[in-house]
Amino acid sequence: MSEFDELLQIVEKLRIECPWDKEQTHESLAKHLIEESYELLDAISKLDSTPESFNELKSELGDVLLQIFLHSKIAEEKKFFNMADVMISLREKLIKRHPHIFEDIQLESAEDVEKQWEKIKQKDSNSIFDDLNHSLPPVNIAFKAQRKAKKLNLSYSTYNEALEDLLSEVEELKLASTEEHKKDEIGDVLFAVLNVCRYLDKNGIEDLEKIKHYCDLEILKLKDGKRKK
């Protein structure tokens, strides 16, 4: 028996015999999926050259994988789909989104691949932003929208251009005369700040981790009395 089949059997056994597992639904598991995903992101942010950090990553990947198995099992019980169907769907999507691998198409860079992904997805929708998940936190949605725009050359191409946009939005906030206008301009400033953040790190560190780091620095300044008033 493969490890995959053994895990399927364990999850099935849990759904039958464990009081907690058999009561779970897609809705009740949602918060656990979010928690496990953030714990995985935390493990990734702490990766170094030590076996311990990679063991932690392995453990957190397993926790996220369990959530996928549980959701698939619940759907199977409702006679919608099973884990095999999830894998078939993923296989079809990967092949469709990688014509440069499975068809006679040449792409030179990772950026070219990302642009192609957006164009392929756009064929099935009216806008590149149709697939944005609005149940995500606003910051996550903003980052994803900005990355999508950049892939199709709809966003600023350099840090300096993004910074100029931020400064421009700050000036517009300074000139805002009504409360409603100020609220609108603050939204523009926040969006521009996030856009600038995307250009500050080229080493794959998660954007949200960068935001948290910057906020931690500001908190330390406040504690030390060094924050400008």
N, C-alpha and C positions, 0 to 999 in steps of 0.2 A: 504494500500500500504506500502511495506517495505521501509526502508531508501535506500536500494540498488536500488530498482525500481524507486524511486523518483529521485535519483541522475542520473540514466540513462535517465529519461525524461528531466531533466534539461540540461544535456549535449546535448541531441538531439535538444532541443529548442535553445540552444546557437549556434549550428551549422547551424541552419536555420535563426535565427533572428539577431545575433550579427555580425556586420561587421568584427570585428577582428577574432572571432572564426571561422567563416565560410570560411575565407581565409587561414586558417592554413593547413599545410601538415605535413607528417611525418618528412620531412627534416627541415621545418621551426620551428617545435616544439623541435627539438633535443637539441638546445642550452638551451631551457627553462628547459628541463628535467635535464640537467647537473647542471644548476644553482639551481634548486629546490633540487636536491640530495645533493649538497654541503651545502645548507642551513639546510637540515635535519641533516647532519653530524655535523654541527655547534651546532644545538640544542641538539644533543646527547652528545656532548662534554661538554655542560654546564649544564647537568642534575644534580640536587641536590635533597634535600628532600622537596623542596617548590612546592606548587601547580602551581606556575607561570611557573616553568621550564617544568613541564609536560604538561601544557596548550600550551606552545610553541612547544613542541614535537608533540602534537596532531594536531596543526595547520599545521606544516611542513609535517607530514604524509599525511594530507589531500591534500596538494599541489602536492605531488608526486602521490597520488592516482588519482587526476584529470588528470595528464598527461597520465596515463594508460587508463583512460576512453576515453580521446580524441583520442589517437592513435587507440583504439579499434573501436571507432565510425567511424573514417576515413576509416579504413579497411573494416568495414561493408558497408559503402557507395560504396566502390569499389567491394563489393561482394566477399571478401576474407574470412573474419571471423568476429565474433562479440565478445562482452564481455563474453558471456556465453561460447563461444569456448575457450577463454583464460582460463577461470576457469576450464573447462574440461581438457584442456592440463596440467594445473598445478596439478589438482587432480591426473591424471595418472602418472605424474612425481614423485609426492610425494610418491605414493604407490610403484612405481618401485624402488625408492631410499631408501625405508624403509622396506626392507624385514624382519628386526628384529622386526618390529611392526605388519606387515600384513601377515608374514609367520612364519614358525617355525625355526627361527634363533636367536641365543643368542649372544648379544654383551654386554660387560661390561662397556665400557667407551665412552665418547664423541670422544676421539681420534680413537677408534675402528670404530665408526660410520663414521668418516671422511675418514678413509682408505677404508672402504667399498664403500663409494660414489665414490671415485676415481676408484676403481676396476670396479664398475658398468659402469661408464662413459667410461672406457677404452675398454669395450667390443664393443662399437660403434665407436671406432676410433683406429688409429695406435699408438697414443702416448697420455699420460696424458696431454700433453701441446697443443693438437689440438684445444681445445675449448678456448684458451686464446684469449681475445678480443684485437687485436692490434690497435684498435682505442682509447684505453685508454691511459692516460699519461704514459710515460715510467716507472715512479716510481711505479704506480699501477700495471703494467704488471710484474715488477720485484718482487714485494711483492707476487703477486698471484702465480707466478712460483715457488718462494721459499717455499710457504706454501704447494703447491701441491707436491713438491719434498720431503718435510719433512713427509707428510702423508704416503708416500710409502718408507720411510727410505732411500731416495736418497740424503739427505742433512745432515748437521751437527746436532747432537742431543743435544748439549749443547752450552751455551754461550761461554765457554772457547774454544771449538773447532772452533766456528765461529770466535772468536777473533784471534785465531792463524792463520786462513786462511786469515783474513784481514791483519795481520802483514806480512804474507808471500807475499801477493799481493803488499804491499807497498815496500817490498824489491825488488821485480821484477820490479817495476816502477823505483826505484833508479838505477837499473842496465840497464834499457832500453837505447839503444844507438841512435836509429833513431827516427825521429818524428812520423812515423807510429807506431813503436813499443811502444812509449810513450802513444800514443792515445789509443792503444789496452789495455795497462796496466792500464790506468786511468779508462777505462770502467770496468775492473776487480775489481779495488779498490772500485769504486762506488757501484757495485753490492754486494761486500763483506760488505761494510758499511751498506747497507740496510738490509743485512742478520743479522748482529749484532744487529741492531735496533729491530728486531723481538723478541729478548730475553730480552729486557730491561724493559718490562712492562707485567705483568701477570693479569692486572685488566680490560682488554677489551677496553682500550683507543685506539682509531683509530691510526694506524701506521703513517698515514700522519700528524695527529695532533702532534705526538711525534717529527717528523722531523721538523715541523714548530716551535715547542717549542725550540728545540735545536738551530735552526737558529736564533730565537729571542734572545736567550741568547748570541750568538756570536755577534749579532748586538749591544746589550747593552754593551758588552765588548769593541767593537770598539768605541762606543760613549764615554765611560769612559776612553779610552786610556789604557785599561787593557789587550787587545788582544795581545798575543805573536806574535812578528814579526819573 
